[in-house]
Amino acid sequence: MARKRKEQPVIPELEITGIAAEGNSIARWGEMVVFVPYGAPGDIADIKIEKKRSSYAQGRIERLVRPSECRVEPRCSHFGTCGGCRWQHLPYEVQLQAKQQQVVDALTRIAKVPLPEISPILGSEDIWEYRNKMEYTFSNRRWLTWDQIRAGENPEDRSGAGFHISGAFDKVLDIDRCYLQDDLGNRIRVFIKEYARENNLSFFDLKAQHGLLRTLMIRIASTGEVMVIISFGEDSPEEINCVLEAVKGRFPELTSLMFAINTKANDSMDGVDVRLYSGRDFIEEEMEGLRFRVGPKSFYQTNSRQALNLYRTAREFAGLTGGELVYDLYTGTGTIANFVARDARKVVGIEYVPEAIADAKVNSAVNAINNTDFYAGDMKDVLTDDFIAAHGRPDVMIVDPPRAGMHQDVVDTILRAEPGRIVYVSCNPSTQARDIALLDAKYRVERVRPVDMFPHTHHVENVVLLVRKD
């Protein structure tokens, strides 16, 4: 017989005192730290404990007794159910303060190295409709909220299109309106959803793994160009053509309309052929007169305008005078490499994904940049002592690794290469701090500047300049 789970208490009138990691707020219950989503510093609330460990607990707000004076009204009707924007109830200046503190805490508690004064975080000029890319999932069994269940709703048609509920792959919240992308994205998603309902087209069943409409990607570039990619879970040419023709007719402004047939067991587009239906097979972004082609599988920073500030910071920290050999590690589609190439003698970019390297080369060619070289492969296998001997010892390294940070072998190779400057761009200050501690043997931290790419979320980018010690 299964062991009965112990009922956890409700702690009355607990004060939320701060903002913690992963977008949670924090309170203290005696000697125990309690992490609470959707709280604001200064809230007085009854907190239902959901999980309890020896030194901390997780809870949720059962009743907001007295809301904090710093709370603001969330714009989105899905706030609290959709986990995408967990800080909408906080003023933007409070969000920035929390992100600044997140960077300070990571560097002081994890890196434990001497630090300069940390520059104030660069906030995003646009805090709504700032994303150039959104991805949605179609489902034949959309998630019903607790309010809908309590109201007795049991719709016969459960089809919907939206976001996965956090921690549940098979649960999709139907989205009426998302404020993170230009409203054109909402109109496209709603049109496809309503067209499918009116024409009795099937929505994907995430458990049974069948159904026509599966996923939708919408890219809206800063140039105004628009790419739509519809992924279908079944190879049904007549129905697919009807959907695509309807979208093309309703939205003639689309630059690129593409589709894919994905019958794999997951939504990933890896190994899936994306086909062009109308328009071009790419859209273009622009930065300082440079054009960057973005294909269906290309990586490009999601906040176009703020990406410019991020790359300008990286270039400023690099201190280029025109004579430097620069290595751009984890170069992606070569955006940073091409962005700094005009100020360097040569840039060598390395990236794991071959398709991204192909894009990087195209972006150099499109912009008549002829002082870049790009190489594909696992970073720890490509960046070796032999590679550096063949291509030259770098004066500057720009590194922008994934959230997991750099592999130990990569750190060791960098230490042997001894570039004069390392510009470390990170989307995860914790792993960045870990790597900085490893580099401390030969490098000191000279500058730090956080950059907010994702308003209303806890995510923060951070740029650190490391200079070789004398």
C-alpha positions in Angstrom: 0.0 0.0 0.0 1.3 3.5 -0.9 2.6 5.6 2.0 0.2 8.4 2.8 1.8 11.8 2.2 2.0 14.0 5.2 -0.3 17.0 5.1 1.8 20.2 5.2 0.6 23.3 7.2 -0.5 26.7 6.2 1.6 29.4 7.8 -0.5 32.4 8.6 0.6 36.0 7.8 4.1 35.3 6.7 6.1 38.2 5.3 7.8 38.0 2.0 11.2 39.6 2.5 13.0 39.4 -0.8 13.4 37.8 -4.2 15.3 34.5 -4.6 16.7 32.4 -7.5 14.6 30.9 -10.3 12.0 33.7 -10.1 10.8 32.8 -6.6 10.3 35.2 -3.6 11.6 34.3 -0.2 10.3 34.3 3.3 11.5 33.0 6.7 9.6 30.5 8.9 11.6 30.3 12.0 15.0 29.1 11.0 13.7 27.8 7.7 13.8 29.6 4.3 10.6 29.3 2.3 10.6 29.8 -1.5 7.3 31.2 -2.8 6.4 31.9 -6.5 4.6 35.0 -7.4 5.4 36.9 -4.2 6.6 40.4 -3.8 8.8 41.9 -1.1 6.5 43.3 1.6 3.6 40.9 1.0 1.9 39.5 4.1 0.4 36.2 3.1 -0.9 32.9 4.3 1.6 30.4 2.8 0.7 26.8 2.1 3.8 24.6 2.5 4.0 22.1 -0.3 7.4 20.6 0.2 9.6 20.6 3.2 13.3 19.7 3.5 15.7 20.0 6.4 16.8 23.6 5.7 14.2 25.0 3.3 10.6 24.6 2.2 8.6 25.4 -0.9 5.2 27.0 -0.6 2.5 29.0 -2.4 0.3 31.9 -1.5 -2.9 30.6 -0.1 -4.3 34.1 0.7 -2.8 37.5 0.2 -3.5 39.2 3.5 -1.8 42.5 2.7 -0.2 43.0 -0.7 3.1 44.8 -0.9 3.1 48.5 -1.9 5.5 47.6 -4.7 3.1 45.3 -6.4 1.7 46.2 -9.9 -1.2 44.8 -11.8 0.0 42.1 -14.2 -0.9 42.9 -17.8 -1.5 39.3 -18.9 -4.7 37.3 -18.0 -2.6 34.1 -17.9 -0.3 35.4 -15.2 0.1 32.8 -12.4 -0.9 29.9 -14.7 1.5 30.3 -17.6 5.0 30.2 -16.0 6.7 32.3 -18.6 6.6 35.8 -17.0 6.8 35.2 -13.3 7.7 38.8 -12.4 4.8 40.7 -14.2 3.6 41.7 -10.7 6.8 43.5 -10.0 7.7 47.0 -11.2 10.4 46.9 -13.8 12.9 48.8 -11.6 12.4 46.1 -8.9 13.0 43.4 -11.5 16.3 45.1 -12.5 17.4 45.4 -8.9 16.8 41.7 -8.4 18.7 40.7 -11.5 21.6 43.0 -10.5 21.7 41.3 -7.1 21.6 37.9 -8.7 24.8 38.7 -10.6 26.4 40.1 -7.4 25.5 37.1 -5.4 26.8 34.6 -8.0 30.2 36.4 -8.4 30.7 36.9 -4.7 29.5 33.5 -3.4 30.6 31.2 -6.2 33.6 32.9 -7.9 35.0 34.3 -4.7 37.6 36.4 -6.5 38.4 40.1 -6.2 35.8 42.2 -8.0 35.6 45.7 -9.4 32.5 47.8 -8.8 29.8 46.1 -10.9 28.2 48.4 -13.4 24.5 49.1 -13.2 22.4 46.7 -15.2 21.4 47.8 -18.8 17.6 47.6 -18.8 15.6 46.8 -21.9 14.0 49.8 -23.6 11.1 47.6 -24.6 9.6 45.6 -21.8 6.6 44.3 -23.8 6.5 42.9 -27.3 10.3 42.6 -27.3 10.7 38.9 -28.4 11.4 38.2 -32.1 10.6 34.5 -31.7 7.8 32.6 -30.1 6.9 28.9 -30.2 3.5 27.5 -29.5 2.2 23.9 -29.2 -1.2 22.6 -30.4 -3.1 20.2 -28.2 -6.4 18.3 -28.3 -6.5 18.4 -24.5 -5.8 21.9 -23.4 -5.1 22.5 -19.7 -8.1 23.7 -17.6 -7.2 26.1 -14.9 -8.4 25.6 -11.3 -10.8 28.5 -11.8 -12.3 26.8 -14.8 -12.6 23.5 -13.0 -14.2 25.2 -9.9 -16.7 26.9 -12.3 -17.7 23.5 -13.6 -16.3 24.0 -17.1 -16.0 20.7 -19.1 -15.9 21.8 -22.7 -16.4 19.1 -25.4 -13.8 20.8 -27.6 -10.5 20.9 -25.6 -8.4 21.9 -28.6 -6.0 24.8 -28.0 -2.7 26.4 -28.9 -0.3 27.8 -26.3 2.5 27.0 -23.9 3.4 23.8 -22.0 2.6 24.0 -18.3 5.8 24.0 -16.3 7.0 20.5 -15.5 4.3 18.7 -17.6 5.1 17.9 -21.2 1.5 16.8 -22.1 -0.3 19.8 -20.6 -0.7 22.9 -22.8 -2.3 26.2 -21.7 -4.4 27.8 -24.4 -3.3 31.4 -24.8 -5.6 34.2 -25.7 -3.0 36.9 -26.0 0.7 37.0 -25.2 2.3 40.4 -24.7 5.9 39.3 -25.4 5.8 39.6 -29.2 4.1 42.0 -31.6 0.4 41.3 -31.7 0.7 40.0 -35.2 2.0 36.8 -33.6 -1.3 36.5 -31.6 -3.4 37.1 -34.7 -1.5 34.4 -36.7 -1.8 31.8 -33.9 -5.6 32.5 -33.3 -6.3 32.4 -37.0 -4.7 29.0 -37.4 -6.5 27.7 -34.3 -9.9 28.9 -35.4 -9.4 27.7 -39.0 -8.5 24.3 -37.8 -11.6 24.1 -35.6 -13.9 25.4 -38.3 -12.5 22.8 -40.7 -12.4 19.9 -38.3 -8.7 19.5 -38.5 -7.1 17.5 -35.6 -4.9 19.0 -32.9 -1.9 16.9 -31.8 -2.4 14.4 -29.0 0.7 14.7 -26.9 0.2 11.3 -25.2 -1.0 9.2 -28.2 1.4 11.1 -30.5 -1.0 11.7 -33.4 -2.9 14.7 -34.9 -2.3 17.2 -37.7 -1.4 20.5 -36.1 1.6 20.1 -33.8 3.7 23.3 -33.3 4.0 26.8 -34.5 7.0 29.1 -34.6 6.7 32.8 -35.4 9.7 35.1 -36.0 9.2 38.8 -36.3 12.5 40.6 -37.0 13.4 44.1 -36.1 13.4 44.8 -39.8 9.6 43.9 -40.0 10.2 40.7 -41.8 8.1 37.8 -40.6 8.7 34.0 -40.7 6.0 31.4 -39.9 6.8 27.7 -39.5 4.0 25.2 -38.9 4.9 21.7 -37.8 2.4 19.0 -38.7 2.2 15.6 -36.8 0.8 13.8 -39.8 1.7 13.6 -43.5 -1.6 14.7 -44.9 -0.8 16.7 -48.1 -4.3 17.9 -48.9 -5.0 19.2 -45.3 -1.5 20.7 -45.0 -1.9 22.6 -48.2 -5.3 24.0 -47.1 -3.8 25.3 -43.9 -0.8 26.9 -45.6 -2.9 28.4 -48.3 -5.3 29.9 -45.8 -2.4 31.4 -43.8 -0.8 32.8 -46.9 -4.1 34.4 -48.0 -4.9 35.9 -44.6 -1.4 37.2 -44.0 0.1 38.4 -47.3 2.8 40.4 -45.3 4.6 37.2 -44.4 8.2 37.2 -45.7 8.6 33.4 -45.2 6.0 30.7 -44.8 7.5 27.2 -44.1 6.3 23.9 -42.8 7.6 20.6 -41.5 6.2 17.1 -40.9 7.4 15.9 -37.5 6.3 12.4 -36.5 9.1 12.0 -34.0 8.3 11.4 -30.3 9.3 15.0 -29.4 8.7 18.5 -30.7 12.4 19.1 -31.4 13.1 20.1 -35.0 16.5 18.3 -35.0 16.7 16.1 -38.0 13.3 17.3 -39.3 13.3 18.8 -42.9 11.8 22.3 -43.0 10.3 23.1 -46.4 9.5 26.4 -48.0 5.9 27.0 -49.0 6.0 30.7 -50.0 8.4 33.6 -49.9 12.1 33.2 -48.9 13.7 30.6 -46.7 15.1 33.3 -44.4 14.4 36.6 -42.9 16.9 39.3 -42.0 17.9 41.2 -38.8 20.0 44.3 -38.9 22.6 45.7 -36.5 24.7 48.8 -37.2 24.2 48.4 -40.9 25.1 44.7 -40.8 22.5 42.2 -42.1 22.1 38.8 -40.5 20.2 36.1 -42.2 18.0 34.0 -39.9 16.8 30.7 -41.2 14.2 28.3 -39.7 16.7 26.6 -37.4 19.0 29.6 -36.8 19.8 30.9 -33.4 19.5 34.6 -32.9 19.2 36.6 -29.7 15.5 36.7 -28.9 15.5 40.4 -27.9 16.8 42.1 -31.1 17.1 45.7 -29.8 18.7 44.6 -26.5 21.1 42.2 -28.3 22.7 45.3 -29.9 23.4 46.6 -26.4 24.8 43.2 -25.3 27.1 43.0 -28.4 28.2 46.6 -28.0 29.2 45.8 -24.4 31.2 42.8 -25.5 32.9 44.8 -28.2 33.7 47.6 -25.7 35.1 45.2 -23.2 37.2 43.6 -26.0 39.0 46.9 -26.5 39.8 46.2 -30.1 42.2 48.5 -32.0 42.2 46.8 -35.4 45.2 44.6 -35.0 43.9 41.8 -32.8 43.3 38.1 -33.6 40.0 37.3 -31.9 38.6 33.9 -31.1 34.8 33.8 -30.8 33.9 30.6 -28.9 30.4 29.3 -29.1 29.9 31.6 -32.1 26.4 30.3 -33.1 25.5 31.9 -36.4 28.5 34.2 -36.1 26.6 37.3 -34.9 29.3 38.5 -32.4 32.1 37.4 -34.7 30.8 39.5 -37.6 29.8 42.3 -35.3 33.4 42.8 -34.1 35.2 41.8 -37.3 35.4 45.4 -38.6 37.5 46.3 -35.5 39.8 43.3 -35.5 42.5 41.9 -37.8 40.8 38.5 -37.9 38.1 36.6 -36.1 38.0 32.8 -35.7 34.6 31.4 -34.7 33.9 27.9 -33.3 30.5 26.4 -32.9 29.1 22.9 -32.3 26.2 23.0 -34.8 27.3 22.7 -38.4 24.1 24.5 -39.7 24.9 27.5 -37.5 28.5 27.6 -38.9 27.0 27.6 -42.5 24.8 30.6 -41.5 27.8 32.3 -40.0 29.7 32.0 -43.3 26.7 33.3 -45.2 26.4 36.3 -42.9 30.0 37.2 -43.5 29.5 36.9 -47.2 26.3 39.0 -47.2 28.1 41.8 -45.4 31.3 41.5 -47.5 33.3 40.6 -44.4 36.4 38.7 -45.4 38.4 38.4 -42.2 36.5 35.7 -40.5 37.0 31.9 -40.4 34.5 29.5 -38.9 34.9 25.9 -37.7 32.3 23.4 -36.6 32.7 20.8 -33.8 32.5 20.1 -30.1 34.4 23.0 -28.5 36.6 20.7 -26.3 37.6 18.7 -29.4 38.2 21.7 -31.8 39.8 24.2 -29.4 43.1 22.3 -28.8 46.7 23.3 -28.5 47.3 22.1 -32.1 44.4 24.3 -33.3 45.8 27.4 -31.7 49.3 26.6 -33.0 47.8 26.3 -36.5 45.5 29.4 -36.4 47.5 31.7 -34.1 47.5 32.6 -30.4 44.5 34.9 -29.8 44.9 38.4 -28.4 41.2 38.4 -27.3 38.8 35.6 -26.7 35.0 36.2 -26.6 33.1 33.3 -25.1 29.4 32.9 -25.0 28.7 29.3 -23.8 25.3 27.7 -23.2 23.8 27.7 -19.7 26.0 24.8 -18.5 29.1 27.0 -19.0 32.5 25.8 -20.3 33.9 22.3 -20.2 37.0 21.9 -18.0 39.1 21.0 -21.1 38.1 24.3 -22.7 39.1 26.2 -19.6 42.4 24.5 -19.5 43.1 25.2 -23.2 42.3 28.9 -22.7 44.6 29.1 -19.7 47.4 27.6 -21.9 46.6 30.0 -24.8 46.8 33.0 -22.4 44.9 35.6 -24.5 45.4 39.1 -23.1 41.7 39.6 -22.6 38.7 37.3 -22.2 35.2 38.7 -22.7 32.8 36.2 -21.0 29.1 36.6 -22.1 26.8 34.4 -20.1 23.1 33.6 -19.7 23.8 31.9 -16.4 25.8 34.0 -13.8 26.2 30.9 -11.6 28.1 28.8 -14.1 29.9 31.9 -15.3 31.1 32.5 -11.7 32.3 28.9 -11.5 34.4 29.3 -14.7 35.8 32.6 -13.5 37.0 30.9 -10.4 38.8 28.4 -12.6 40.4 31.2 -14.7 41.5 33.1 -11.6 44.9 31.4 -11.7 45.9 33.7 -14.6 43.1 36.3 -14.9 41.6 39.0 -12.9 38.1 40.4 -13.3 38.3 44.0 -14.5 34.7 44.9 -15.6 31.2 43.5 -15.0 28.0 44.6 -16.7 24.7 42.8 -16.4 22.2 43.2 -19.4 18.5 42.4 -19.1 17.4 40.6 -22.2 14.1 39.1 -20.8 11.9 41.6 -18.9 9.3 39.9 -16.5 11.5 36.8 -16.1 14.3 36.0 -13.7 16.8 35.5 -16.6 19.8 37.8 -16.9 22.8 38.0 -19.2 26.1 39.1 -17.8 29.3 40.3 -19.5 32.6 40.1 -17.7 36.0 41.3 -18.8 39.0 39.2 -17.6 42.5 40.5 -18.1 45.6 38.4 -17.9 47.6 39.0 -14.7 51.1 40.4 -15.0 
